[in-house]
Amino acid sequence: MSRHAAVALYVVAMVVIIVGVDFLFLRDRFWERLAVNIGIVVVFAVFYFLFLRRS
């Protein structure tokens, strides 16, 4: 798999998780939803910089 395809797949997985969490748990809660979405993005970014960027 090429590098660009792997990064694109990683971003798509992050978006799917964010949208799924929003619809399943945080539909009518704006501030909680914003905080959780920021947290998910931070976790994905840390994981990317620690493990996936080395290639």
PyMOL Python script that loads the backbone (N, CA, C, O; Angstrom):
from pymol import cmd

cmd.read_pdbstr("""\
ATOM      1  N   MET A   1       0.851  -1.172   0.000  1.00  0.00           N
ATOM      2  CA  MET A   1       0.000   0.000   0.000  1.00  0.00           C
ATOM      3  C   MET A   1       0.899   1.238   0.000  1.00  0.00           C
ATOM      4  O   MET A   1       1.885   1.298   0.735  1.00  0.00           O
ATOM      5  N   SER A   2       0.558   2.199  -0.811  1.00  0.00           N
ATOM      6  CA  SER A   2       1.394   3.390  -0.870  1.00  0.00           C
ATOM      7  C   SER A   2       1.202   4.251   0.382  1.00  0.00           C
ATOM      8  O   SER A   2       0.231   4.096   1.122  1.00  0.00           O
ATOM      9  N   ARG A   3       2.122   5.129   0.586  1.00  0.00           N
ATOM     10  CA  ARG A   3       2.111   6.007   1.771  1.00  0.00           C
ATOM     11  C   ARG A   3       0.878   6.900   1.794  1.00  0.00           C
ATOM     12  O   ARG A   3       0.265   7.078   2.847  1.00  0.00           O
ATOM     13  N   HIS A   4       0.506   7.464   0.645  1.00  0.00           N
ATOM     14  CA  HIS A   4      -0.646   8.353   0.583  1.00  0.00           C
ATOM     15  C   HIS A   4      -1.949   7.607   0.826  1.00  0.00           C
ATOM     16  O   HIS A   4      -2.865   8.138   1.455  1.00  0.00           O
ATOM     17  N   ALA A   5      -2.034   6.402   0.341  1.00  0.00           N
ATOM     18  CA  ALA A   5      -3.238   5.602   0.559  1.00  0.00           C
ATOM     19  C   ALA A   5      -3.379   5.232   2.035  1.00  0.00           C
ATOM     20  O   ALA A   5      -4.488   5.210   2.568  1.00  0.00           O
ATOM     21  N   ALA A   6      -2.271   4.946   2.685  1.00  0.00           N
ATOM     22  CA  ALA A   6      -2.314   4.606   4.105  1.00  0.00           C
ATOM     23  C   ALA A   6      -2.755   5.802   4.944  1.00  0.00           C
ATOM     24  O   ALA A   6      -3.556   5.649   5.866  1.00  0.00           O
ATOM     25  N   VAL A   7      -2.242   6.986   4.632  1.00  0.00           N
ATOM     26  CA  VAL A   7      -2.639   8.191   5.364  1.00  0.00           C
ATOM     27  C   VAL A   7      -4.103   8.505   5.100  1.00  0.00           C
ATOM     28  O   VAL A   7      -4.826   8.889   6.020  1.00  0.00           O
ATOM     29  N   ALA A   8      -4.547   8.349   3.870  1.00  0.00           N
ATOM     30  CA  ALA A   8      -5.952   8.591   3.545  1.00  0.00           C
ATOM     31  C   ALA A   8      -6.858   7.617   4.291  1.00  0.00           C
ATOM     32  O   ALA A   8      -7.912   8.011   4.790  1.00  0.00           O
ATOM     33  N   LEU A   9      -6.464   6.368   4.368  1.00  0.00           N
ATOM     34  CA  LEU A   9      -7.235   5.373   5.104  1.00  0.00           C
ATOM     35  C   LEU A   9      -7.268   5.705   6.601  1.00  0.00           C
ATOM     36  O   LEU A   9      -8.291   5.505   7.255  1.00  0.00           O
ATOM     37  N   TYR A  10      -6.185   6.196   7.129  1.00  0.00           N
ATOM     38  CA  TYR A  10      -6.090   6.603   8.527  1.00  0.00           C
ATOM     39  C   TYR A  10      -7.039   7.761   8.816  1.00  0.00           C
ATOM     40  O   TYR A  10      -7.729   7.759   9.836  1.00  0.00           O
ATOM     41  N   VAL A  11      -7.079   8.747   7.926  1.00  0.00           N
ATOM     42  CA  VAL A  11      -7.977   9.897   8.099  1.00  0.00           C
ATOM     43  C   VAL A  11      -9.429   9.466   7.978  1.00  0.00           C
ATOM     44  O   VAL A  11     -10.275   9.934   8.741  1.00  0.00           O
ATOM     45  N   VAL A  12      -9.731   8.594   7.048  1.00  0.00           N
ATOM     46  CA  VAL A  12     -11.104   8.096   6.893  1.00  0.00           C
ATOM     47  C   VAL A  12     -11.537   7.336   8.146  1.00  0.00           C
ATOM     48  O   VAL A  12     -12.680   7.475   8.582  1.00  0.00           O
ATOM     49  N   ALA A  13     -10.655   6.543   8.725  1.00  0.00           N
ATOM     50  CA  ALA A  13     -10.977   5.826   9.964  1.00  0.00           C
ATOM     51  C   ALA A  13     -11.255   6.804  11.095  1.00  0.00           C
ATOM     52  O   ALA A  13     -12.174   6.585  11.884  1.00  0.00           O
ATOM     53  N   MET A  14     -10.479   7.878  11.187  1.00  0.00           N
ATOM     54  CA  MET A  14     -10.705   8.881  12.226  1.00  0.00           C
ATOM     55  C   MET A  14     -12.060   9.544  12.042  1.00  0.00           C
ATOM     56  O   MET A  14     -12.789   9.730  13.017  1.00  0.00           O
ATOM     57  N   VAL A  15     -12.410   9.901  10.824  1.00  0.00           N
ATOM     58  CA  VAL A  15     -13.694  10.546  10.555  1.00  0.00           C
ATOM     59  C   VAL A  15     -14.845   9.608  10.884  1.00  0.00           C
ATOM     60  O   VAL A  15     -15.841  10.036  11.467  1.00  0.00           O
ATOM     61  N   VAL A  16     -14.727   8.353  10.525  1.00  0.00           N
ATOM     62  CA  VAL A  16     -15.778   7.375  10.816  1.00  0.00           C
ATOM     63  C   VAL A  16     -15.984   7.228  12.325  1.00  0.00           C
ATOM     64  O   VAL A  16     -17.122   7.150  12.789  1.00  0.00           O
ATOM     65  N   ILE A  17     -14.915   7.190  13.076  1.00  0.00           N
ATOM     66  CA  ILE A  17     -15.030   7.078  14.534  1.00  0.00           C
ATOM     67  C   ILE A  17     -15.664   8.330  15.126  1.00  0.00           C
ATOM     68  O   ILE A  17     -16.515   8.227  16.010  1.00  0.00           O
ATOM     69  N   ILE A  18     -15.268   9.510  14.656  1.00  0.00           N
ATOM     70  CA  ILE A  18     -15.848  10.752  15.178  1.00  0.00           C
ATOM     71  C   ILE A  18     -17.338  10.826  14.873  1.00  0.00           C
ATOM     72  O   ILE A  18     -18.129  11.141  15.761  1.00  0.00           O
ATOM     73  N   VAL A  19     -17.730  10.546  13.656  1.00  0.00           N
ATOM     74  CA  VAL A  19     -19.149  10.604  13.285  1.00  0.00           C
ATOM     75  C   VAL A  19     -19.943   9.540  14.033  1.00  0.00           C
ATOM     76  O   VAL A  19     -21.067   9.801  14.462  1.00  0.00           O
ATOM     77  N   GLY A  20     -19.387   8.360  14.194  1.00  0.00           N
ATOM     78  CA  GLY A  20     -20.086   7.304  14.932  1.00  0.00           C
ATOM     79  C   GLY A  20     -20.314   7.668  16.385  1.00  0.00           C
ATOM     80  O   GLY A  20     -21.406   7.459  16.913  1.00  0.00           O
ATOM     81  N   VAL A  21     -19.301   8.206  17.034  1.00  0.00           N
ATOM     82  CA  VAL A  21     -19.447   8.618  18.433  1.00  0.00           C
ATOM     83  C   VAL A  21     -20.457   9.747  18.542  1.00  0.00           C
ATOM     84  O   VAL A  21     -21.264   9.763  19.471  1.00  0.00           O
ATOM     85  N   ASP A  22     -20.425  10.690  17.613  1.00  0.00           N
ATOM     86  CA  ASP A  22     -21.380  11.804  17.629  1.00  0.00           C
ATOM     87  C   ASP A  22     -22.820  11.303  17.538  1.00  0.00           C
ATOM     88  O   ASP A  22     -23.672  11.724  18.320  1.00  0.00           O
ATOM     89  N   PHE A  23     -23.092  10.424  16.607  1.00  0.00           N
ATOM     90  CA  PHE A  23     -24.458   9.953  16.420  1.00  0.00           C
ATOM     91  C   PHE A  23     -24.918   8.999  17.509  1.00  0.00           C
ATOM     92  O   PHE A  23     -26.092   9.001  17.877  1.00  0.00           O
ATOM     93  N   LEU A  24     -24.009   8.185  18.027  1.00  0.00           N
ATOM     94  CA  LEU A  24     -24.421   7.199  19.024  1.00  0.00           C
ATOM     95  C   LEU A  24     -24.578   7.772  20.423  1.00  0.00           C
ATOM     96  O   LEU A  24     -25.490   7.375  21.148  1.00  0.00           O
ATOM     97  N   PHE A  25     -23.708   8.696  20.819  1.00  0.00           N
ATOM     98  CA  PHE A  25     -23.681   9.111  22.215  1.00  0.00           C
ATOM     99  C   PHE A  25     -23.938  10.591  22.457  1.00  0.00           C
ATOM    100  O   PHE A  25     -24.491  10.947  23.498  1.00  0.00           O
ATOM    101  N   LEU A  26     -23.558  11.459  21.537  1.00  0.00           N
ATOM    102  CA  LEU A  26     -23.526  12.886  21.840  1.00  0.00           C
ATOM    103  C   LEU A  26     -24.368  13.720  20.877  1.00  0.00           C
ATOM    104  O   LEU A  26     -23.933  14.782  20.433  1.00  0.00           O
ATOM    105  N   ARG A  27     -25.536  13.259  20.562  1.00  0.00           N
ATOM    106  CA  ARG A  27     -26.339  13.909  19.540  1.00  0.00           C
ATOM    107  C   ARG A  27     -26.736  15.340  19.899  1.00  0.00           C
ATOM    108  O   ARG A  27     -26.640  16.219  19.042  1.00  0.00           O
ATOM    109  N   ASP A  28     -27.176  15.607  21.118  1.00  0.00           N
ATOM    110  CA  ASP A  28     -27.697  16.926  21.490  1.00  0.00           C
ATOM    111  C   ASP A  28     -26.837  17.642  22.522  1.00  0.00           C
ATOM    112  O   ASP A  28     -27.336  18.514  23.234  1.00  0.00           O
ATOM    113  N   ARG A  29     -25.590  17.305  22.618  1.00  0.00           N
ATOM    114  CA  ARG A  29     -24.703  17.914  23.610  1.00  0.00           C
ATOM    115  C   ARG A  29     -23.525  18.558  22.897  1.00  0.00           C
ATOM    116  O   ARG A  29     -22.559  17.883  22.543  1.00  0.00           O
ATOM    117  N   PHE A  30     -23.612  19.875  22.687  1.00  0.00           N
ATOM    118  CA  PHE A  30     -22.608  20.555  21.859  1.00  0.00           C
ATOM    119  C   PHE A  30     -21.221  20.554  22.496  1.00  0.00           C
ATOM    120  O   PHE A  30     -20.257  20.130  21.860  1.00  0.00           O
ATOM    121  N   TRP A  31     -21.102  21.019  23.735  1.00  0.00           N
ATOM    122  CA  TRP A  31     -19.776  21.179  24.348  1.00  0.00           C
ATOM    123  C   TRP A  31     -19.104  19.848  24.626  1.00  0.00           C
ATOM    124  O   TRP A  31     -17.892  19.718  24.454  1.00  0.00           O
ATOM    125  N   GLU A  32     -19.877  18.855  25.055  1.00  0.00           N
ATOM    126  CA  GLU A  32     -19.301  17.528  25.265  1.00  0.00           C
ATOM    127  C   GLU A  32     -18.838  16.926  23.940  1.00  0.00           C
ATOM    128  O   GLU A  32     -17.791  16.283  23.860  1.00  0.00           O
ATOM    129  N   ARG A  33     -19.641  17.150  22.912  1.00  0.00           N
ATOM    130  CA  ARG A  33     -19.309  16.642  21.586  1.00  0.00           C
ATOM    131  C   ARG A  33     -18.022  17.273  21.081  1.00  0.00           C
ATOM    132  O   ARG A  33     -17.156  16.579  20.548  1.00  0.00           O
ATOM    133  N   LEU A  34     -17.890  18.589  21.246  1.00  0.00           N
ATOM    134  CA  LEU A  34     -16.687  19.289  20.822  1.00  0.00           C
ATOM    135  C   LEU A  34     -15.459  18.780  21.574  1.00  0.00           C
ATOM    136  O   LEU A  34     -14.411  18.551  20.970  1.00  0.00           O
ATOM    137  N   ALA A  35     -15.584  18.605  22.874  1.00  0.00           N
ATOM    138  CA  ALA A  35     -14.459  18.125  23.677  1.00  0.00           C
ATOM    139  C   ALA A  35     -14.050  16.711  23.276  1.00  0.00           C
ATOM    140  O   ALA A  35     -12.861  16.421  23.152  1.00  0.00           O
ATOM    141  N   VAL A  36     -15.010  15.848  23.076  1.00  0.00           N
ATOM    142  CA  VAL A  36     -14.708  14.463  22.692  1.00  0.00           C
ATOM    143  C   VAL A  36     -14.083  14.416  21.299  1.00  0.00           C
ATOM    144  O   VAL A  36     -13.143  13.654  21.071  1.00  0.00           O
ATOM    145  N   ASN A  37     -14.591  15.218  20.370  1.00  0.00           N
ATOM    146  CA  ASN A  37     -14.016  15.245  19.020  1.00  0.00           C
ATOM    147  C   ASN A  37     -12.571  15.730  19.036  1.00  0.00           C
ATOM    148  O   ASN A  37     -11.718  15.175  18.344  1.00  0.00           O
ATOM    149  N   ILE A  38     -12.301  16.761  19.823  1.00  0.00           N
ATOM    150  CA  ILE A  38     -10.925  17.244  19.946  1.00  0.00           C
ATOM    151  C   ILE A  38     -10.043  16.163  20.560  1.00  0.00           C
ATOM    152  O   ILE A  38      -8.909  15.964  20.124  1.00  0.00           O
ATOM    153  N   GLY A  39     -10.554  15.469  21.564  1.00  0.00           N
ATOM    154  CA  GLY A  39      -9.802  14.386  22.191  1.00  0.00           C
ATOM    155  C   GLY A  39      -9.484  13.263  21.217  1.00  0.00           C
ATOM    156  O   GLY A  39      -8.371  12.739  21.218  1.00  0.00           O
ATOM    157  N   ILE A  40     -10.441  12.893  20.393  1.00  0.00           N
ATOM    158  CA  ILE A  40     -10.223  11.830  19.409  1.00  0.00           C
ATOM    159  C   ILE A  40      -9.153  12.248  18.402  1.00  0.00           C
ATOM    160  O   ILE A  40      -8.283  11.451  18.053  1.00  0.00           O
ATOM    161  N   VAL A  41      -9.216  13.490  17.938  1.00  0.00           N
ATOM    162  CA  VAL A  41      -8.225  13.980  16.977  1.00  0.00           C
ATOM    163  C   VAL A  41      -6.835  13.998  17.612  1.00  0.00           C
ATOM    164  O   VAL A  41      -5.851  13.650  16.959  1.00  0.00           O
ATOM    165  N   VAL A  42      -6.750  14.399  18.870  1.00  0.00           N
ATOM    166  CA  VAL A  42      -5.455  14.428  19.556  1.00  0.00           C
ATOM    167  C   VAL A  42      -4.888  13.019  19.701  1.00  0.00           C
ATOM    168  O   VAL A  42      -3.698  12.802  19.473  1.00  0.00           O
ATOM    169  N   VAL A  43      -5.725  12.073  20.074  1.00  0.00           N
ATOM    170  CA  VAL A  43      -5.266  10.681  20.206  1.00  0.00           C
ATOM    171  C   VAL A  43      -4.775  10.149  18.861  1.00  0.00           C
ATOM    172  O   VAL A  43      -3.726   9.508  18.796  1.00  0.00           O
ATOM    173  N   PHE A  44      -5.521  10.410  17.792  1.00  0.00           N
ATOM    174  CA  PHE A  44      -5.091   9.962  16.468  1.00  0.00           C
ATOM    175  C   PHE A  44      -3.782  10.634  16.066  1.00  0.00           C
ATOM    176  O   PHE A  44      -2.912   9.986  15.485  1.00  0.00           O
ATOM    177  N   ALA A  45      -3.628  11.930  16.367  1.00  0.00           N
ATOM    178  CA  ALA A  45      -2.403  12.647  16.007  1.00  0.00           C
ATOM    179  C   ALA A  45      -1.200  12.093  16.771  1.00  0.00           C
ATOM    180  O   ALA A  45      -0.132  11.899  16.190  1.00  0.00           O
ATOM    181  N   VAL A  46      -1.367  11.839  18.067  1.00  0.00           N
ATOM    182  CA  VAL A  46      -0.268  11.286  18.865  1.00  0.00           C
ATOM    183  C   VAL A  46       0.121   9.907  18.343  1.00  0.00           C
ATOM    184  O   VAL A  46       1.306   9.605  18.196  1.00  0.00           O
ATOM    185  N   PHE A  47      -0.876   9.073  18.063  1.00  0.00           N
ATOM    186  CA  PHE A  47      -0.603   7.741  17.527  1.00  0.00           C
ATOM    187  C   PHE A  47       0.128   7.835  16.190  1.00  0.00           C
ATOM    188  O   PHE A  47       1.057   7.069  15.932  1.00  0.00           O
ATOM    189  N   TYR A  48      -0.287   8.770  15.344  1.00  0.00           N
ATOM    190  CA  TYR A  48       0.365   8.943  14.042  1.00  0.00           C
ATOM    191  C   TYR A  48       1.818   9.353  14.212  1.00  0.00           C
ATOM    192  O   TYR A  48       2.709   8.766  13.597  1.00  0.00           O
ATOM    193  N   PHE A  49       2.062  10.364  15.047  1.00  0.00           N
ATOM    194  CA  PHE A  49       3.435  10.854  15.203  1.00  0.00           C
ATOM    195  C   PHE A  49       4.343   9.845  15.909  1.00  0.00           C
ATOM    196  O   PHE A  49       5.548   9.828  15.658  1.00  0.00           O
ATOM    197  N   LEU A  50       3.795   9.013  16.775  1.00  0.00           N
ATOM    198  CA  LEU A  50       4.624   8.039  17.463  1.00  0.00           C
ATOM    199  C   LEU A  50       4.932   6.802  16.642  1.00  0.00           C
ATOM    200  O   LEU A  50       6.040   6.273  16.715  1.00  0.00           O
ATOM    201  N   PHE A  51       3.958   6.328  15.854  1.00  0.00           N
ATOM    202  CA  PHE A  51       4.118   5.028  15.213  1.00  0.00           C
ATOM    203  C   PHE A  51       4.114   5.040  13.689  1.00  0.00           C
ATOM    204  O   PHE A  51       4.813   4.234  13.075  1.00  0.00           O
ATOM    205  N   LEU A  52       3.363   5.912  13.073  1.00  0.00           N
ATOM    206  CA  LEU A  52       3.183   5.803  11.635  1.00  0.00           C
ATOM    207  C   LEU A  52       4.061   6.743  10.823  1.00  0.00           C
ATOM    208  O   LEU A  52       4.256   6.513   9.629  1.00  0.00           O
ATOM    209  N   ARG A  53       4.580   7.763  11.417  1.00  0.00           N
ATOM    210  CA  ARG A  53       5.368   8.743  10.675  1.00  0.00           C
ATOM    211  C   ARG A  53       6.779   8.248  10.388  1.00  0.00           C
ATOM    212  O   ARG A  53       7.461   8.833   9.548  1.00  0.00           O
ATOM    213  N   ARG A  54       7.222   7.239  11.024  1.00  0.00           N
ATOM    214  CA  ARG A  54       8.617   6.759  10.901  1.00  0.00           C
ATOM    215  C   ARG A  54       8.913   6.158   9.543  1.00  0.00           C
ATOM    216  O   ARG A  54      10.081   6.063   9.165  1.00  0.00           O
ATOM    217  N   SER A  55       7.915   5.754   8.805  1.00  0.00           N
ATOM    218  CA  SER A  55       8.148   5.083   7.522  1.00  0.00           C
ATOM    219  C   SER A  55       8.741   6.009   6.497  1.00  0.00           C
ATOM    220  O   SER A  55       8.997   5.596   5.366  1.00  0.00           O
TER     221      SER A  55
END
""", "prot")
cmd.dss("prot")
cmd.show_as("cartoon", "prot")
cmd.util.cbc("prot")
cmd.orient("prot")
